[in-house]
Structure formats: C-alpha cells, structure tokens
C-alpha cells in the first residue's frame, strides 16, 4: 500500500497540472481542468484503456502469451 501511495505522489510530481501555480485552473477561472484531462476524457474516449473489465480472460500460463 505504501508503494502504491509513493508511486502516485511521484507520478503527480511529474504531471504539469500538479506542478504549476495554476493547479486545476483556479487562477484562470478554468476549475476542473485537471479532472477533465485526468479522467473524464480518458473514460469518454477510452484513449488509454480500450479494454473493459469483462474483456479479461484467465491465463493458466502467462509466459505462453508473453512470448
């Protein structure tokens, strides 16, 4: 659990929306920009996660599928 939290903080430290003074657009009146690009657009267009949970299948020997 600690490793997961640490990874999340390291990832956020490299995110432009998390490293600027105008985090989440609050200074420019564009609040919610972080959520829009971080999750809403990804969920809407499935840009990075084209698989759905029901698409997963069990692999008895994962090395057969890797190579």
Z-matrix of the N, CA and C atoms (Angstrom, degrees):
N
C 1 1.434
C 2 1.526 1 109.86
N 3 1.314 2 115.73 1 -41.22
C 4 1.464 3 119.18 2 179.64
C 5 1.525 4 111.11 3 -63.58
N 6 1.328 5 116.82 4 -38.94
C 7 1.466 6 120.42 5 178.80
C 8 1.525 7 110.93 6 -64.51
N 9 1.322 8 117.09 7 -37.72
C 10 1.466 9 120.72 8 178.61
C 11 1.529 10 110.88 9 -65.21
N 12 1.336 11 116.77 10 -43.42
C 13 1.463 12 119.99 11 177.65
C 14 1.527 13 110.79 12 -63.76
N 15 1.316 14 116.80 13 -43.11
C 16 1.456 15 120.70 14 179.78
C 17 1.531 16 110.53 15 -62.12
N 18 1.331 17 117.11 16 -43.63
C 19 1.463 18 120.91 17 178.85
C 20 1.525 19 111.03 18 -61.88
N 21 1.310 20 117.15 19 -39.05
C 22 1.467 21 120.33 20 179.03
C 23 1.525 22 111.02 21 -64.84
N 24 1.320 23 117.25 22 -42.19
C 25 1.462 24 120.31 23 179.05
C 26 1.524 25 111.33 24 -67.30
N 27 1.316 26 118.12 25 -39.23
C 28 1.462 27 120.90 26 177.97
C 29 1.522 28 110.10 27 -64.99
N 30 1.324 29 117.09 28 -41.88
C 31 1.464 30 120.66 29 178.35
C 32 1.524 31 110.97 30 -63.50
N 33 1.324 32 116.97 31 -42.06
C 34 1.463 33 120.07 32 -179.66
C 35 1.524 34 111.74 33 -67.56
N 36 1.306 35 117.35 34 -29.26
C 37 1.461 36 120.46 35 178.46
C 38 1.520 37 111.68 36 -68.47
N 39 1.328 38 117.47 37 -17.36
C 40 1.462 39 122.12 38 178.79
C 41 1.520 40 112.61 39 -104.09
N 42 1.310 41 117.24 40 4.30
C 43 1.461 42 122.46 41 -178.99
C 44 1.526 43 108.74 42 -91.51
N 45 1.345 44 118.57 43 123.67
C 46 1.472 45 120.02 44 -178.81
C 47 1.528 46 113.82 45 -56.52
N 48 1.307 47 117.51 46 -31.29
C 49 1.460 48 119.29 47 179.71
C 50 1.524 49 111.76 48 -72.20
N 51 1.323 50 117.78 49 -16.64
C 52 1.458 51 121.00 50 -178.07
C 53 1.519 52 113.03 51 -104.25
N 54 1.324 53 117.18 52 -5.07
C 55 1.464 54 119.63 53 -175.30
C 56 1.523 55 112.96 54 -115.89
N 57 1.311 56 117.80 55 11.59
C 58 1.455 57 120.77 56 179.49
C 59 1.527 58 110.63 57 -113.55
N 60 1.306 59 115.70 58 162.87
C 61 1.459 60 120.34 59 178.16
C 62 1.530 61 111.03 60 -68.43
N 63 1.321 62 116.20 61 -27.80
C 64 1.460 63 121.69 62 -178.69
C 65 1.532 64 110.18 63 -93.11
N 66 1.323 65 116.42 64 47.61
C 67 1.462 66 120.91 65 179.76
C 68 1.519 67 110.22 66 -57.04
N 69 1.295 68 115.34 67 129.93
C 70 1.465 69 123.57 68 177.31
C 71 1.530 70 112.79 69 62.86
N 72 1.322 71 118.35 70 17.62
C 73 1.455 72 121.88 71 174.80
C 74 1.512 73 115.59 72 71.10
N 75 1.308 74 118.44 73 17.11
C 76 1.466 75 119.85 74 -176.31
C 77 1.526 76 113.32 75 -68.87
N 78 1.334 77 118.77 76 -26.11
C 79 1.465 78 120.69 77 178.62
C 80 1.523 79 112.69 78 -81.62
N 81 1.324 80 117.05 79 -26.30
C 82 1.466 81 120.77 80 -178.04
C 83 1.526 82 112.70 81 -102.58
N 84 1.323 83 116.92 82 5.95
C 85 1.460 84 120.05 83 178.56
C 86 1.517 85 113.93 84 76.75
N 87 1.323 86 117.34 85 19.94
C 88 1.462 87 121.76 86 179.71
C 89 1.523 88 109.88 87 -116.34
N 90 1.311 89 116.93 88 53.38
C 91 1.458 90 119.94 89 -177.91
C 92 1.518 91 110.41 90 -64.45
N 93 1.308 92 115.47 91 145.63
C 94 1.453 93 121.75 92 -179.69
C 95 1.514 94 114.03 93 94.25
N 96 1.341 95 117.82 94 0.74
C 97 1.458 96 120.27 95 -177.93
C 98 1.536 97 110.96 96 -64.80
N 99 1.325 98 117.34 97 -34.47
C 100 1.464 99 120.52 98 179.16
C 101 1.530 100 111.09 99 -64.28
N 102 1.303 101 116.86 100 -45.31
C 103 1.465 102 120.74 101 179.65
C 104 1.520 103 110.52 102 -66.97
N 105 1.329 104 116.63 103 -38.08
C 106 1.467 105 120.08 104 -179.37
C 107 1.522 106 111.20 105 -60.27
N 108 1.324 107 117.03 106 -48.61
C 109 1.458 108 119.42 107 -178.91
C 110 1.522 109 112.67 108 -81.75
N 111 1.325 110 117.51 109 -25.77
C 112 1.455 111 120.55 110 -177.26
C 113 1.508 112 114.85 111 -80.11
N 114 1.345 113 117.23 112 -29.89
C 115 1.464 114 117.66 113 -177.70
C 116 1.520 115 114.01 114 -142.83
N 117 1.316 116 118.99 115 -42.78
C 118 1.462 117 120.27 116 -174.09
C 119 1.522 118 113.18 117 -60.24
N 120 1.332 119 117.93 118 -48.11
C 121 1.463 120 119.94 119 -179.42
C 122 1.521 121 111.79 120 -69.47
N 123 1.321 122 116.65 121 -34.73
C 124 1.467 123 119.98 122 178.19
C 125 1.521 124 109.94 123 -64.60
N 126 1.327 125 116.97 124 -45.40
C 127 1.458 126 120.45 125 179.32
C 128 1.523 127 111.40 126 -66.64
N 129 1.322 128 117.03 127 -39.33
C 130 1.465 129 120.71 128 -176.71
C 131 1.519 130 112.09 129 -67.31
N 132 1.324 131 117.03 130 -44.57
C 133 1.462 132 120.51 131 -175.04
C 134 1.518 133 114.02 132 -106.28
N 135 1.314 134 118.49 133 -1.46
C 136 1.469 135 122.83 134 -178.66
C 137 1.522 136 110.95 135 48.16
N 138 1.333 137 115.84 136 47.83
C 139 1.459 138 120.30 137 -177.02
C 140 1.520 139 112.90 138 -64.80
N 141 1.311 140 116.34 139 -41.79
C 142 1.453 141 119.63 140 -173.70
C 143 1.521 142 112.76 141 -112.05
N 144 1.315 143 117.21 142 -13.78
C 145 1.455 144 120.91 143 -176.76
C 146 1.523 145 110.46 144 -128.09
N 147 1.338 146 117.11 145 72.07
C 148 1.471 147 118.22 146 -176.54
C 149 1.526 148 113.46 147 -70.05
N 150 1.323 149 117.88 148 -13.41
C 151 1.461 150 120.17 149 -178.32
C 152 1.515 151 110.33 150 -87.84
N 153 1.292 152 115.48 151 147.22
C 154 1.457 153 122.73 152 173.75
C 155 1.525 154 107.61 153 -106.32
N 156 1.321 155 118.96 154 158.92
C 157 1.468 156 120.26 155 -178.32
C 158 1.526 157 114.23 156 -55.25
N 159 1.326 158 117.73 157 -32.43
C 160 1.466 159 119.85 158 -179.21
C 161 1.533 160 112.72 159 -74.61
N 162 1.328 161 117.74 160 -12.53
C 163 1.460 162 121.25 161 179.87
C 164 1.528 163 112.78 162 -77.16
N 165 1.310 164 117.69 163 -14.70
C 166 1.465 165 121.32 164 -176.62
C 167 1.532 166 110.44 165 -70.78
N 168 1.313 167 115.32 166 143.50
C 169 1.466 168 121.23 167 176.68
C 170 1.518 169 108.64 168 -130.03
N 171 1.321 170 115.83 169 154.67
C 172 1.456 171 121.41 170 179.37
C 173 1.521 172 109.71 171 -80.37
N 174 1.332 173 116.73 172 134.13
C 175 1.461 174 122.25 173 175.91
C 176 1.513 175 108.15 174 -113.75
N 177 1.309 176 116.24 175 117.45
C 178 1.449 177 119.09 176 -179.74
C 179 1.533 178 111.55 177 -70.35
N 180 1.347 179 116.79 178 -34.40
C 181 1.462 180 121.17 179 177.07
C 182 1.526 181 108.65 180 -132.45
N 183 1.319 182 119.03 181 93.96
C 184 1.465 183 121.73 182 -175.86
C 185 1.521 184 114.13 183 -60.03
N 186 1.318 185 118.25 184 -26.61
C 187 1.470 186 118.90 185 -178.75
C 188 1.527 187 111.79 186 -66.49
N 189 1.319 188 117.95 187 -27.35
C 190 1.463 189 120.15 188 175.96
C 191 1.534 190 111.05 189 -64.75
N 192 1.308 191 117.02 190 -33.21
C 193 1.463 192 121.13 191 -179.14
C 194 1.524 193 112.65 192 -83.92
N 195 1.313 194 117.40 193 -22.85
C 196 1.464 195 121.55 194 -176.95
C 197 1.519 196 112.12 195 -76.07
N 198 1.292 197 116.46 196 -41.26
C 199 1.457 198 119.17 197 -169.34
C 200 1.476 199 110.93 198 -105.04
